[in-house]
Amino acid sequence: MSLPTLSCRANAAALDAGAIAALLAQVPGWAVIDGKLERSFTFKNYYDTMAFVNALAWISHHQDHHPELTVTYKECAVRYNTHSAGGALSDNDFICAAKANALFDQRSGA
């Protein structure tokens, strides 16, 4: 089953380095920086940026897994980690990253 079709689980466990490396290969554009899973998405204007942010907020609400966002006129930086796993990375972070990629690809017509 692919990551975008999975759903987040409550109390997901922290991943080890091997699992993180394997899952990172499945979410193009993402990197682990300072222990968080991060990617920046670029848009053509503010409206497109905000449409993405609002759609991502809807997904996050339904997954009950919420990212840290930094939003500017043409960019949205998204950072995931799992508080219930002590701030480490869990499967939930990679599931939501894959969903964010799918959303971006859908919105950009890729």
N, C-alpha and C positions, 0 to 999 in steps of 0.2 A: 504494500500500500504506500502511496506517496505522501510526503509530509503535508501538503496542502489539504488532503482529505481527512487527516487525523484531527482529533480534538484534544485540547489541553486537559490534564488531569490535576485534581487537587493534590497538594502535598507531593509534587514530583520531586524525585531525588536528584541530587547534584550529579553531574556527569564527570567521568574521569577524562584525562587528556586524549586518550585514544578515541573515545566516543565523540568528543567534541570535534576532533579532526575529521572523523568519518561523516558527521552530520554537516560540518562546515562545507564540505565538498558538494552537498546537496542544495545549498542556498547561495547561488552566484551573487557576487557583489557585496557580501557580508564579510566582516572581519571581527576577530576578537581583539578588543582594545581595552586595556585596564580591566580585564575580567568581564566585560560586557560584550554582547553581540551587537554590532553596529553596522549601519548602512545609511548613506545619504541618497535621497531621491531628488532629482532635478526636474522642474516643470517649466513650461513656457510662460506662465503668468501666475499671478496671485490666486485667481479663481481656481485654476487647476490644482495648485498646491493645497488650497483649502478643501476642495472636493476630495482629494486623496486623504487628507487629515480626518475629515468627517467620516469617510468610509472606513478608514483604519480604526477610528474610535468605535464604530459600530461592531466591527469584527472583534476588537479587544473586549468590548463589553460582553459579547456572546461567548467568548473564550474564557472570560474572567482572568485575563492575563494582560496587564496594561504596560505599555512601553513608556519610556521617557522620550519626550519629543522636543525638538528644537525646530521652530518653524520660522522661516523668513519668506520674503516675497516669492522666490522661485525655488526654494529648497525645503525639504523636511528631513532632518536627521532623526533616525529611530534607533533607540538603544534598549535592549532587553537584558534582563537577568531575573532570577527567581528569588524573591524575598523569602519564601518558605523553605528554600534550600540554602539559607544562609547567605544569600546574595550571589551564589554561584550560578552557573548555567545548568539548565535542565532541558529535557525534551521539549517542554512547553515553549522555550525561547526559540527553538528551531522550527517548531510547528508554526508559530506566529510569524517568524521571519519568512517562511515559505508562503504563508497566506499574504503577507505584505508584498512579496515579489509577484505573486499571481495577480493581486489587485493592480499593482503598477503596470504589469504587462497588459492586462485587460484595458486599463485606462489609456495606455499609450498606443494601443493597437498592435502590439508586438505579437 
